[in-house]
């Protein structure tokens, strides 16, 4: 479904990604791992069209996406949940969710999808009239994921969804991600909790200094703990949250 081929990305004179190649097959959950500054967020921002690669190719269902504006990437069926949630603080929860569907033309189905998001995240149902900025961190993360789902994406990009959240909230999010994947949405997950990421994902890639250092099935990556630690570094959480 998604393929990155020899991608280079830079911020000015600083190279953030060097020759990155990876693929995500339809129906998979793929984890993108690495220490802080390894290039994980840059990779997601490049896929979603917020950054343009200096070199290489990005394709989605055979269509070339490198250099395509973010709006066109979203229209192609890719939804990005950024690090830090970034909900609209002055809009209600309902309005935030509807913003995720603003490009859709099948208006008759939007109400049903909003209800489906509330079924996936029951905490949001009673909060539909509340402003997004008044929600807790966990509620805002659920809202950010729900807003992305309102696009009806084929590929969901998740950037550090567990960051700063309580264990009980993370457990609810991970259960929701498993349901989302079971419903046919492909997921590319950036996450620093290695154990949790690999427990959810089918496969994983490890970035180090902007390049792919390791790749394999979740089982094979978990089995080589010493090798993983040598690439991931001490900043990664390798146990339960």
C-alpha positions in Angstrom: 0.0 0.0 0.0 2.7 2.5 1.1 6.3 2.5 -0.1 9.2 4.8 0.7 12.2 4.4 -1.5 15.6 6.0 -0.6 14.0 9.1 1.0 16.3 12.0 2.1 14.8 14.8 4.1 16.5 17.9 5.6 15.8 20.9 7.7 18.0 23.5 6.1 21.5 22.1 6.2 20.6 19.4 8.8 19.7 16.0 7.2 17.0 14.2 9.2 16.4 11.2 7.0 19.0 9.4 4.9 18.1 6.8 2.3 15.0 5.6 4.2 13.1 2.8 2.5 10.2 1.0 4.1 6.8 -0.5 3.1 3.5 -0.9 4.7 1.1 -3.6 3.3 -2.6 -3.3 3.2 -4.2 -4.5 6.5 -0.9 -4.3 8.5 0.0 -2.5 11.7 3.7 -1.5 11.3 5.7 0.1 14.1 8.4 2.7 13.5 10.8 2.8 16.4 13.9 4.7 17.4 15.4 7.0 20.0 14.5 10.7 20.2 15.7 12.5 17.2 16.0 9.4 15.1 13.7 10.8 12.4 10.4 9.0 13.2 8.2 12.1 13.3 10.0 13.5 10.2 9.1 10.3 8.3 5.4 10.7 9.2 5.4 14.4 8.3 7.0 13.5 4.9 4.4 10.8 4.2 1.5 13.2 5.0 2.9 15.9 2.7 4.0 18.4 5.4 7.6 18.0 4.3 9.1 17.4 0.9 11.9 14.9 0.4 15.1 16.1 -1.3 15.5 12.7 -2.9 13.6 9.5 -3.2 10.0 8.4 -3.9 6.9 7.9 -1.9 4.0 5.9 -3.4 0.6 5.0 -2.1 -1.4 2.4 -4.0 0.9 2.9 -6.9 0.4 6.7 -7.0 3.4 8.9 -6.4 3.0 11.2 -3.4 6.3 12.8 -2.8 6.0 16.6 -3.3 2.1 16.3 -3.2 0.4 18.9 -0.9 -0.9 17.6 2.4 -4.5 18.2 1.4 -4.1 15.9 -1.6 -2.5 13.3 0.6 -5.5 13.4 2.9 -7.8 13.1 -0.1 -5.9 10.0 -1.2 -6.9 8.3 2.1 -4.1 9.0 4.6 -4.9 10.5 8.0 -2.2 11.8 10.3 -2.6 12.0 14.1 0.3 14.2 15.1 2.3 14.2 18.3 0.7 16.5 20.9 -2.9 15.8 19.6 -3.4 19.3 18.3 -7.2 19.4 18.8 -9.0 22.7 18.1 -9.3 24.1 21.7 -12.2 26.5 21.1 -14.3 24.1 19.0 -16.6 21.6 20.7 -15.8 17.9 20.6 -18.5 17.4 18.0 -17.1 20.2 15.9 -13.6 18.8 16.2 -14.8 15.4 14.9 -16.7 17.0 12.0 -13.6 18.9 11.0 -12.1 15.5 10.2 -14.9 14.9 7.6 -14.8 18.4 6.0 -13.5 17.0 2.7 -16.2 14.2 2.5 -19.1 14.4 0.1 -21.1 11.4 1.5 -22.8 13.6 4.0 -25.5 11.1 4.8 -22.9 8.7 6.3 -21.1 11.3 8.5 -23.6 11.1 11.4 -23.2 7.3 11.5 -19.4 7.6 11.5 -19.5 10.1 14.4 -21.6 7.6 16.4 -19.0 4.9 15.5 -16.2 7.1 16.9 -18.2 7.5 20.1 -18.8 3.7 20.3 -15.0 3.2 19.9 -14.2 5.8 22.5 -17.2 5.8 24.9 -15.7 8.7 27.0 -16.3 11.1 24.1 -20.1 10.6 23.9 -21.0 12.7 26.9 -18.4 15.3 26.0 -19.7 16.3 22.5 -20.7 19.8 23.6 -17.5 20.5 25.6 -14.7 22.5 24.1 -11.7 20.5 23.0 -9.3 22.6 25.1 -11.1 21.6 28.3 -10.5 17.8 27.9 -7.9 15.8 29.7 -4.8 14.6 27.8 -6.3 11.1 27.3 -9.6 12.5 26.1 -7.8 14.8 23.7 -5.8 11.9 22.3 -9.1 9.9 21.7 -10.5 13.0 20.1 -7.5 13.4 17.8 -7.8 9.8 16.7 -11.5 10.0 16.3 -11.1 13.2 14.1 -8.7 11.3 11.9 -11.1 8.4 11.6 -13.8 10.7 10.4 -11.9 11.1 7.2 -12.5 7.3 6.6 -8.8 6.8 6.0 -7.3 3.7 4.4 -4.0 4.4 6.2 -3.7 5.9 9.7 -0.4 7.5 10.8 -0.1 7.7 14.6 2.7 9.7 16.2 3.5 8.9 19.9 -0.1 8.3 20.9 0.8 7.1 24.4 3.0 10.1 25.3 2.3 11.5 28.7 -0.9 9.4 29.3 -1.9 7.3 32.3 -1.6 3.5 31.9 -5.4 3.0 32.0 -5.8 5.4 29.1 -3.1 3.8 27.1 -4.7 0.4 27.5 -8.0 1.8 26.2 -6.2 3.4 23.2 -4.3 0.2 22.4 -7.6 -1.8 22.4 -9.1 0.8 20.1 -6.1 0.6 17.7 -6.5 -3.2 17.6 -10.2 -2.7 16.7 -9.3 -0.1 14.0 -6.9 -2.5 12.4 -9.4 -5.4 12.6 -11.8 -3.2 10.7 -9.5 -2.9 7.8 -7.6 0.4 8.4 -3.8 0.0 7.9 -1.7 1.7 10.6 1.8 3.1 10.7 2.6 3.7 14.4 5.5 5.8 15.9 5.9 4.8 19.5 8.6 4.9 22.1 7.2 2.1 24.3 8.8 -0.7 22.3 7.1 -3.6 24.1 3.6 -2.1 23.6 4.3 -1.1 19.9 5.6 -4.6 19.0 2.8 -6.3 20.8 0.3 -4.5 18.6 2.3 -4.4 15.3 2.9 -7.1 12.7 6.3 -5.8 11.7 8.7 -3.0 12.7 11.4 -0.7 11.5 14.1 0.8 13.8 15.5 4.2 12.8 18.9 5.4 14.0 20.4 8.8 13.1 17.9 9.1 10.2 18.5 5.7 8.6 16.8 2.3 8.9 19.0 0.2 11.2 16.8 -2.8 11.7 13.6 -4.3 10.2 11.7 -7.4 10.7 8.6 -9.1 12.2 7.6 -8.0 15.7 8.5 -11.5 16.9 12.0 -11.4 15.5 12.7 -7.9 16.8 11.5 -8.8 20.3 13.6 -11.9 20.3 16.9 -10.0 19.8 16.6 -7.7 22.8 20.4 -6.9 23.1 20.5 -5.9 19.4 17.4 -3.8 19.8 18.7 -2.0 22.9 22.0 -1.2 21.1 20.0 0.6 18.4 17.2 2.1 20.4 19.3 3.5 23.2 18.5 4.2 26.8 15.7 6.8 26.2 13.3 4.1 25.0 10.7 2.6 27.3 11.0 -1.2 26.8 8.6 -2.2 29.6 4.9 -1.6 30.2 3.8 2.0 30.5 
